[in-house]
Amino acid sequence: MANKENSEKYELFKDVMEHRLQQADIRQVLNQLSLEERDFFVETLTGTFDKLNAVLEVTHQVSDILTLDILFTRLVELTTEALRADRGTIFLNDPETGELFSRAAMGELTQEIRFPNHLGIAGSVFTSGESIIIDDAYADPRFNPEVDKKTGYRTRNIITAPIRGKDGVAVGVVQLLNKHENNFSEHDLSLLEAMAAQAASALINAQLFEQVTRARKEETQLLEVTKAISKEIHLKPLIKRIMSTTSMLLEADRSTLFLNDEKTNELWSMVAQGMETKEIRFPNHLGIAGSVFTSGNTVNIPDAYADSRFNPEVDKKTGYRTNTILCMPVKNKSGKVIGVVQSLNKKGGPFSGVDEKRLHAFSAQASIAIENATLFEEVLTMKNYNESMLESMANGVVTFNEDGIAEKCNSSAERILEILEKDILAKKADSLFVDDNEWIANAIHKTVTENTIELVMDAELSILGKLKSVNLSTKPLVNSKGVNLGVLLVIEDISNEKRLKGTLARYMTKEVADQLMNNEAMLGGQLKEATVFFSDIRSFTTLSESLGAQETVSMLNDYFTDMVEILFERGGILDKYIGDAIMAVFGTPFATDRDADHAVLSAIEMMRSLRDFNERRLKEGHDPIDIGIGLNTAPVVVGNIGSLKRMDYTVIGDGVNLAARLEGANKLYGSHILISEFTVAALKDEYLLREADLIQVKGKTEPVAIYEVLDYAKEEEHPLIREVVRTFAHALEVYRNREFDSARMLFKECLALLPGDKMSAMYIDRCDHFLATPPPADWDGVWVMQSK
């Protein structure tokens, strides 16, 4: 009955408003109404005016606002105040992504939230276009209570209305929460719809203005950064610039550019480490970056910790929290993936489809700059390498063009010819080499005209009245197409002093060579006590077959350079190279009381240097190498061995043979450095030694105790190494007492302390053998070596 009465009252109010009655007419109508009807009429009229004022206020407040963030805030303030709600949100539809989005101020930042435009209460209103009032939010299945749990806020009731454009199509949603008194009414809904309709034009205009402004800004930014990166021709600075630019374009916290190393199949990049940068590398199929590189597909992850490919250990180590990730392949102009660019933690929320388009456009430009910088880096590296190689040569080098004019020379040529570079370059060969040196100009001319190699050995070069003995060669310079570019002149100074020093320097340090030059040591056969050193590369034949001739020579040159330098620093004399083996001597021609120590220290340092050498090889994509070293201290014959025309300064004797056999015995014992008891007796310092065996070499009757040197081992990698040495010594004692069962247990204990210890495993096998077949009664623990 009450509803019928209210309906009749409302119809009366509707008639008054629709017929636009004059004041006198309205007064006449009011006089005819009861007191209750008159109150309803005034109340309804007041509500209508409030609604009209609210709509007009929307028009007044937002009509000239073109900034979407400000407009969101202003409209929320107006609607919540008009409907007496606790809080509200404006959602706009993004047609590019099919998402509803809103923005809220978070301190100095503005956080953007996005979700598919069909989800939740807001999505339901947007897709249906129908406004709704929800008196109990928790009773509605579309409501997500997780938001309340996270924020601590309690949502009671909700009113939501679509925001429609002039064509009636929904462009967004306005949603208010928790009316101050009771629930939202139909009158509230009508008011909210009216305010939403009035605000629609302003929101659409602001959204369009923002899109146009952003597009212009992005276009300007992309043009500017493209120009900037195109000017950078050095790869590492370019990588840094691309990373900082990517972060700027995407408003990301940080970005990383990973490039593929085709030699090692690794992704690498430069990352900041304090004031410096550090190169990081990992296999190009691992992690999110590896997945994007191998698949060639973009990955956009809104929650890193929910993705199985993400490795949270990196965050744990650095203290950084990764939330969102956008990772995209970087392709060259032919479509080949050359790397990936990865951005983390976009400010305000996850990365959007617009971000993906933005990054794709930038990475396309960046890939061109990367290829240009890579090419420049390769050319520069080759140029620097060639110039460094030229300058490092002891021989003088001068290049002449096809007209016989000097174009390039190194410092050795200046020194040998005693002419400054400026007086050599741009001069013709026949003006540089005149009179007694005219034969050099003739050799150059012959090479130019006849395209032949000219070689002159032990010739005389006249320099300012002085004669120098030189070896000289001229060789045609041709390009890849076989076109003659000129002549390469190489001059080697073989004057007496240089010849002798150059020869000795290949075998010993400069100081020793100088002493020999000054006749402080006599060359000739003599018996001296010395420590003989042998080292050899393991499985060299197999290694050289896999590397090929050129790579094998390159590897050996690098290896010998590192190792021989260590020998020289400790006063060792290089006796000879035997393929991949090094033979050296400590204690001749000049003996000290620490020659054995110097030899052992050289062996230790060579093993440590080998670690660094192998690390470089692994970074370059090559397999590591392993070596064995044998040392023995004994009286040996030292002197020039050979004929009058060809002789070597070397050492011979049984002591040399034992050192060589100890080097080879490393394979049997799984060791790297083995020294004889005679070397141990000559040592002055303390070392970490483990007695390995009593051996009897082939052809000898007396056994020799041999020891493994373990000082090169890193204690952080083998913290129990000293315990292994003590336990092994005890086990060896028990073994030699023929207590094979107890010895076997102790050797197994050693193996547990040092997994992979081949020496302990070998003795376990020996114990098993002797337990099955006991040795004869006169067995003394000596092992007879069958190999030489």
Secondary structure, 3 states (H helix, E strand, C coil): CHHHHHHHHHHHHHHHHHHCCCHHHHHHHHHHCCHHHHHHHHHHHHHHHHHHHHHHHHHHHHCCCCCHHHHHHHHHHHHHHHHCEEEEEEEEEECCCCEEEEEEEECCEEEEEEEECCCHHHHHHHHHCCCEEECCHHHCCCCCCHHHHHHCCCCCCEEEEEEECCCCCEEEEEEEEEECCCCCCHHHHHHHHHHHHHHHHHHHHHHHHHHHHHHHHHHHHHHHHHHHHHHCCCHHHHHHHHHHHHHHHHCEEEEEEEEEECCCCEEEEEEEECCEEEEEEEECCCHHHHHHHHHCCCEEECCHHHCCCCCCHHHHHHCCCCCCEEEEEEECCCCCEEEEEEEEEECCCCCCHHHHHHHHHHHHHHHHHHHHHHHHHHHHHHHHHHHHHHHHCCCEEEEEECCCEEEEECHHHHHHHCCCHHHHCCCEHHHHCCHHHHHHHHHHHHHHHHCCCEEEEEEEEEECCEEEEEEEEEEEEECCCCCEEEEEEEEEECCHHHHHHHHHHCCCCHHHHHHHHCCCCCCCCEEEEEEEEEEEECCHHHHHHHHCHHHHHHHHHHHHHHHHHHHHHCCCEEEEEECCEEEEEECCCCCCCCHHHHHHHHHHHHHHHHHHHHHHHHHCCCCCCCEEEEEEEEEEEEEEEECCCCEEEEEECHHHHHHHHHHHHHHHHCCCEEEEHHHHHHCCCCCCEEEEEEEECCCCCCCEEEEEECCCCCCCCCCCHHHHHHHHHHHHHHHHCCCHHHHHHHHHHHHHHCCCCHHHHHHHHHHHHHHHCCCCCCCCCEEECCCC
